[in-house]
Amino acid sequence: MSTAKIAISLSKEMLKALDELVDNEVFPSRSGAIQKAIHHLLDRQHGTRLARECAKLDKTEEMRVAEEGMSYELESWPEY
């Protein structure tokens, strides 16, 4: 993937917070953090993030958890 350089302006507080994330190795660099933030923003705008995250789910495990929850809910309903 080719990249292009851009210039952005951040408040001193935002830059300090960003540098703390890099210093704590949450992100490899300022650029990496900003790229990830923009990626998440674009995903939200295009509505693709939910679909991508759902594709990661284990369907068998999700079904087991859903059925387990349903049986618990049925047991908690009062008798009429």
Order of alpha helices (4+ residues) and beta strands (2+ residues): alpha-alpha-alpha-alpha
